[in-house]
């Protein structure tokens, strides 16, 4: 049994976490993890982002997952949201691409254009 003080501390910590997600402070990386994404290899991509962000100790980057993003033929899909910028959607992402996306886009603010949905539409 938890004391009232312990429960209030848990509540405050949880609300802080929820509010962080709502406020969307910092950069968010969202990996599509619906059945189509998982079948296309999204799980290793998600883990590569988690590992790379942890390895670089990036405190203002949140890696999350979502259901279907809507373009199943281009899975695995990854959306990057940076404050004050348009969303960038990466397509056909492989784990070996993650380090470059983190380095060039998330850290330095330069999207890797050749891996985005706009480049895929031109093919």
BAFI-3210 file (N, C-alpha, C; in Angstrom, 3 decimals, decimal comma, padded with zeros to 6 digits):
// residues 123
n [1|2|3|4|5|6|7|8|9|10|11|12|13|14|15|16|17|18|19|20|21|22|23|24|25|26|27|28|29|30|31|32|33|34|35|36|37|38|39|40|41|42|43|44|45|46|47|48|49|50|51|52|53|54|55|56|57|58|59|60|61|62|63|64|65|66|67|68|69|70|71|72|73|74|75|76|77|78|79|80|81|82|83|84|85|86|87|88|89|90|91|92|93|94|95|96|97|98|99|100|101|102|103|104|105|106|107|108|109|110|111|112|113|114|115|116|117|118|119|120|121|122|123]
n.u [000,843|000,577|001,534|-000,340|001,250|003,229|001,607|000,730|003,167|003,752|001,591|002,122|004,535|003,709|001,805|003,513|004,960|002,919|002,102|004,427|004,381|002,077|002,742|004,785|007,503|010,754|012,271|010,422|010,396|008,635|007,683|006,078|004,179|002,230|000,660|001,538|003,872|005,462|005,746|007,292|009,671|009,842|010,263|013,102|014,027|012,812|014,078|016,706|016,610|015,975|018,287|020,328|019,646|019,905|022,629|023,839|023,003|020,799|018,743|016,478|014,958|012,351|011,479|008,915|006,129|003,571|000,384|-000,872|000,465|-000,307|000,695|001,278|002,814|005,272|006,510|009,069|007,919|008,924|008,345|009,513|009,396|010,253|010,562|008,828|009,151|008,229|006,742|008,719|008,724|010,136|010,832|010,724|012,649|015,673|017,490|020,239|020,241|019,550|021,490|022,528|020,229|019,671|022,051|022,305|019,704|018,169|020,048|021,522|019,635|019,178|017,311|017,462|017,076|016,878|015,759|013,185|009,543|008,837|010,923|010,542|008,114|008,829|010,001]
n.v [-001,176|002,157|005,335|008,394|010,552|009,349|008,486|010,963|011,999|010,187|010,747|013,463|013,194|011,622|013,331|015,412|014,102|013,540|016,157|017,099|015,679|016,791|019,509|019,395|020,087|020,428|017,976|015,551|012,165|010,007|006,777|004,711|002,088|000,226|-002,818|-003,050|-001,487|-002,817|-005,301|-004,480|-003,855|-001,972|-002,163|-002,692|-000,237|001,644|000,888|001,474|004,271|004,890|003,883|005,438|008,069|007,836|007,133|009,469|011,089|012,877|015,076|016,566|015,173|013,117|009,840|008,126|005,920|005,170|004,286|003,359|005,371|005,885|005,460|002,786|001,428|002,602|001,974|001,132|004,031|007,216|010,006|013,266|015,800|019,022|021,840|024,694|024,098|022,513|019,267|016,404|013,616|010,513|007,776|004,226|003,478|002,288|000,593|001,253|003,800|005,512|006,794|008,799|010,342|011,250|012,661|014,600|015,746|015,844|016,760|018,788|020,126|019,794|018,285|014,975|014,949|013,122|010,831|011,354|011,621|013,276|012,950|010,273|010,350|011,421|009,440]
n.w [000,000|-000,863|000,452|000,878|000,214|-001,415|-003,538|-004,518|-005,423|-007,489|-009,147|-009,817|-011,219|-013,378|-014,572|-015,350|-017,342|-019,207|-019,811|-021,017|-023,402|-024,513|-024,730|-026,495|-026,528|-027,680|-029,865|-031,664|-032,564|-034,471|-034,997|-037,279|-036,208|-036,940|-038,122|-040,787|-040,781|-038,873|-040,146|-042,267|-041,069|-038,979|-036,208|-035,591|-036,560|-034,856|-032,448|-033,141|-033,304|-030,618|-029,353|-030,596|-029,879|-027,113|-026,951|-027,794|-025,813|-026,003|-024,690|-025,287|-027,110|-028,053|-028,590|-030,057|-030,716|-033,153|-034,570|-037,734|-040,276|-042,792|-045,403|-046,539|-048,455|-048,334|-045,995|-043,604|-041,927|-040,724|-038,782|-038,220|-035,933|-035,409|-033,291|-034,431|-037,106|-040,238|-040,359|-041,116|-043,163|-043,291|-045,460|-046,145|-044,243|-042,909|-040,301|-040,465|-041,514|-039,544|-037,825|-039,474|-039,982|-037,402|-036,846|-038,995|-039,345|-036,854|-034,936|-036,335|-037,887|-040,628|-042,913|-044,342|-047,390|-049,586|-048,550|-047,878|-047,983|-050,078|-051,959|-052,566|-053,912|-056,332|-057,726]
ca.u [000,000|001,322|001,006|-000,918|002,369|003,820|000,660|000,772|004,427|003,569|000,657|002,821|005,510|002,949|001,248|004,622|005,255|001,815|002,160|005,556|003,909|001,098|003,420|005,639|008,756|011,853|012,071|009,760|010,581|007,488|007,852|004,826|004,298|001,062|001,049|002,301|005,198|006,197|006,085|008,328|010,914|009,834|010,746|014,534|014,207|012,462|015,141|017,905|016,430|016,101|019,702|021,142|019,329|020,522|024,085|024,228|022,459|019,972|017,701|015,280|014,424|011,474|011,191|007,647|005,559|002,169|-000,207|-000,700|000,671|-001,182|001,310|001,832|003,799|006,553|006,956|008,833|007,805|009,353|008,057|010,338|008,799|011,147|009,802|008,841|009,430|007,269|007,023|009,437|008,415|011,123|010,193|011,571|013,785|016,400|018,246|021,550|020,046|019,150|022,569|022,621|019,043|019,865|023,154|022,066|018,413|017,758|021,068|021,956|018,511|019,179|016,697|018,119|016,004|016,732|015,030|011,878|008,398|008,884|011,853|009,941|007,039|009,417|010,508]
ca.v [000,000|003,405|006,437|009,475|011,347|008,606|008,537|012,320|012,119|009,418|011,526|014,646|012,747|011,184|014,527|016,098|013,348|013,764|017,552|017,218|015,203|017,747|020,757|019,089|020,814|019,625|017,228|014,250|011,196|009,110|005,635|004,000|000,701|-000,598|-004,123|-002,868|-000,998|-003,899|-006,283|-003,905|-003,698|-000,765|-002,390|-002,376|001,198|002,283|000,608|002,209|005,663|004,925|003,683|006,572|009,223|007,562|007,168|010,879|011,768|013,986|015,214|017,217|014,360|012,050|008,836|007,474|005,120|005,416|003,281|003,561|006,746|005,989|005,195|001,462|000,988|003,261|001,609|001,846|005,480|007,935|011,433|014,069|017,089|019,948|023,049|025,789|023,634|021,562|017,840|015,729|012,188|009,641|006,562|003,045|003,692|001,114|000,945|001,844|005,197|006,283|007,643|009,988|011,172|011,913|013,612|015,711|016,420|016,123|017,562|019,959|020,810|019,656|017,005|014,157|015,054|011,974|009,757|011,853|011,249|014,082|012,321|009,010|010,660|011,788|008,236]
ca.w [000,000|-000,955|001,260|000,087|-000,294|-002,528|-004,654|-005,072|-006,159|-008,723|-009,958|-010,330|-012,217|-014,550|-015,216|-016,012|-018,556|-020,134|-020,241|-021,937|-024,690|-025,031|-025,063|-027,641|-026,424|-028,196|-031,108|-031,538|-033,634|-034,382|-035,893|-037,541|-035,722|-037,241|-038,662|-042,024|-040,422|-038,205|-041,176|-043,132|-040,324|-038,155|-034,837|-035,499|-036,802|-033,587|-031,476|-033,567|-032,870|-029,158|-029,025|-031,066|-029,030|-025,802|-027,117|-027,906|-024,623|-026,458|-023,670|-025,803|-028,197|-027,593|-029,611|-029,754|-031,802|-033,446|-035,447|-039,171|-040,733|-043,950|-046,703|-046,237|-049,449|-048,063|-044,646|-042,371|-041,977|-039,523|-038,840|-037,316|-035,608|-034,714|-032,955|-035,377|-038,467|-040,786|-040,150|-042,191|-043,160|-043,935|-045,968|-046,370|-043,346|-042,419|-039,089|-040,773|-041,892|-038,363|-037,326|-040,341|-039,742|-036,108|-036,955|-039,914|-039,190|-035,475|-034,258|-037,098|-038,520|-042,083|-043,296|-045,363|-048,382|-050,488|-047,869|-047,450|-048,810|-051,302|-052,895|-052,999|-054,849|-057,612|-058,405]
c.u [000,889|000,688|000,430|000,180|003,004|002,908|000,646|002,046|004,337|002,666|001,357|003,809|004,809|002,365|002,328|004,947|004,181|001,855|003,310|005,132|002,929|001,775|004,336|006,881|009,855|011,445|011,389|010,051|009,479|007,649|006,505|004,979|002,985|001,567|001,905|003,719|006,047|006,639|007,211|009,642|010,980|010,400|012,253|014,838|013,911|013,584|016,436|017,800|016,594|017,572|020,561|020,897|019,960|022,044|024,598|023,755|021,667|018,756|016,399|014,665|013,607|011,197|009,925|007,201|004,097|001,658|000,088|-000,562|-000,060|-000,585|002,045|002,919|005,187|007,090|008,357|008,880|008,231|009,043|008,917|009,678|009,825|010,372|009,956|009,108|008,314|007,711|007,765|009,147|009,468|010,444|011,221|012,824|014,363|017,222|019,578|021,433|019,847|020,245|022,688|021,423|019,198|020,933|022,780|020,773|018,126|018,767|021,353|020,851|018,443|018,574|017,494|017,091|015,809|015,991|013,622|010,778|008,367|009,798|011,254|008,840|007,568|009,894|009,484]
c.v [001,240|004,445|007,495|010,341|010,656|008,643|009,908|012,553|011,384|010,188|012,730|014,269|012,336|012,372|015,326|015,427|013,575|015,190|017,786|016,778|016,188|019,031|020,596|019,964|019,894|018,902|015,905|013,428|010,165|008,021|004,935|002,531|-000,067|-001,916|-003,978|-002,398|-002,077|-004,943|-005,797|-003,650|-002,485|-000,977|-002,142|-000,899|001,969|002,096|001,338|003,673|005,787|004,821|004,887|007,823|009,040|007,669|008,603|011,713|013,022|014,088|015,805|016,479|013,221|011,118|008,103|006,634|005,482|004,260|003,622|005,044|006,959|005,723|003,857|001,018|001,579|002,962|001,017|003,366|006,079|009,410|012,148|015,441|017,905|021,228|024,139|025,403|022,704|020,141|017,299|014,239|011,444|008,336|005,461|003,090|002,355|001,528|001,625|003,303|006,100|007,228|008,918|010,911|011,938|012,995|014,834|016,471|016,809|017,019|018,868|020,671|020,738|018,311|016,292|013,991|013,809|010,797|010,182|011,434|012,048|013,488|011,026|009,248|011,001|010,576|007,643]
c.w [000,000|-000,033|000,324|-000,527|-001,509|-003,758|-005,309|-005,877|-007,495|-009,682|-010,590|-011,430|-013,512|-015,296|-015,932|-017,339|-019,610|-020,668|-021,214|-023,326|-025,322|-025,488|-026,262|-027,668|-026,933|-029,477|-030,807|-032,781|-033,455|-035,439|-036,035|-037,196|-035,870|-037,831|-039,910|-041,732|-039,782|-039,229|-042,075|-042,400|-039,422|-036,749|-034,716|-035,745|-035,519|-032,576|-031,848|-033,166|-031,361|-028,757|-029,405|-030,221|-027,647|-025,889|-027,159|-026,716|-025,011|-025,548|-024,214|-026,990|-027,602|-028,762|-029,184|-030,938|-031,978|-034,281|-036,893|-039,506|-042,061|-045,316|-046,613|-047,215|-049,199|-046,663|-044,706|-042,554|-040,644|-039,743|-037,806|-037,182|-034,822|-034,455|-034,013|-036,822|-038,937|-040,460|-041,367|-042,055|-043,958|-044,314|-046,187|-045,496|-042,890|-041,203|-039,382|-041,230|-040,672|-037,887|-038,165|-040,136|-038,437|-036,229|-037,788|-039,612|-037,748|-034,766|-035,003|-037,874|-040,031|-042,480|-044,385|-046,480|-049,235|-049,862|-047,459|-048,423|-050,110|-052,358|-053,435|-054,015|-056,229|-058,396|-059,342]
res [x|x|x|x|x|x|x|x|x|x|x|x|x|x|x|x|x|x|x|x|x|x|x|x|x|x|x|x|x|x|x|x|x|x|x|x|x|x|x|x|x|x|x|x|x|x|x|x|x|x|x|x|x|x|x|x|x|x|x|x|x|x|x|x|x|x|x|x|x|x|x|x|x|x|x|x|x|x|x|x|x|x|x|x|x|x|x|x|x|x|x|x|x|x|x|x|x|x|x|x|x|x|x|x|x|x|x|x|x|x|x|x|x|x|x|x|x|x|x|x|x|x|x]
***
